[in-house]
Amino acid sequence: MSTNRQFKLKQRPVGMVKREDFEFAKADVPEPGDGEFLVRIAYLSLDPAMRGWMNEGKSYVPPVGLGEVMRAGAVGEIVKSNHPKFAVGEHVVGMFGVQDYAVSNGKGVTRVDPKLAPLPVYLGTLGMPGMTAYFGLLEIGKAKAGDTVVVSGAAGAVGQVVGQIAKIKGCRVVGIAGGADKCRYVVDELGFDACIDYKNEDVKKGLKQHCPQGVNVYFDNVGGEILDIVLTQLAMHARIVICGAISQYNNTTPVKGPSNYMSLLVNRATMAGMVVFDWADRYGEAAREMGGWLQSGKLKTREDVVEGLETFPETLLKLFKGENTGKLVLKV
């Protein structure tokens, strides 16, 4: 292929992301310089965080600039190399962007082995979502045997891993997900103890039923009203992990914050935000442990793969409409 197809950010989205917010461009395939290599991208990671990266303003990473290739994690194969430590034919994961080809100097890039796991798994359970689940639950949530752990977005890329690690660690696990099919999936296939269908059930009643002793750890992927409800059901010294707030990302009105936050005081609970990049120096440790769980069958993974780079804007929307089960991946 002599053409590099790219999606560039054309304008800051207002509300839900639209195709018009991007420019679909074609450029020549770039040549790597000294100390660089060229990656042919095979799969792109589509993550809720991408919506925040499009906004102007201070965050944990700078916003994507207008006219720049849209930021995205990706996995691919090195096809040209002028780098002493990266060879042609190796597979790598990195922030390569929404395009066919990317040049890299190797910073922030990790080699992966397609013989150990299919490439999309390195964007999900063995990638950023899996690392988020591992460190968020164990380091921020401090989950331990006997805890009752509640996970929102339970059928999503992060949520599915959080619940399974909690089970491996001896916790009781209750998921919150949208729709009967997703709830069946997390209970029957992933082994959660229960799942509350927020679209068709009363979440507060469900929490009272499935968490009679209260919630010890809440792993929050959605924010908004569900966070507010869980705050009313905390056990003493509960820990809340603020990982994301997908219910709020496309708001055109102010973000809905928790009105029941005094429950933190009453229950001596803590609520802490987490960004996975803070544990970058320990990714190897987590990958080894989760890789072992995958191989032994203790940990299951599911990728929702959509084909075609040209479908990027519409495929990204699946995240915000709750249409994906498992890790959403775009096959380039």
Buried (B, 14 or more C-beta within 10 A) or exposed (E): EEEBBBBBBBEEBEEBBEBEBBBBBEBEBBEBEEBBBBBBBBBBBBBBBBBBBBEEEEEEEEBBEEEEBBBBBBBBBBBBBBBEEBEEEBBBBBBBBBBBBBBBBBEEBBBBEEEEBBBBBBBBBBBBBBBBBBBBBBBBBBBBEEBBBBBBBBBBBBBBBBBBBBBBBEBBBBBBBBBEEBBBBBBEEBBBBBBBBBEEBEBBEBBEEBBEEBBBBBBBBBBBBBBBBBBEBBBEEBBBBBBBBBBBBBEEEEEBEBEBEEBBEEBEBBBEEBBBEEBEEEBEEBBEBBBEBBEEEBBBBBBBBBEEBEBBBEBBBBBBEBEBBBBBBBBB
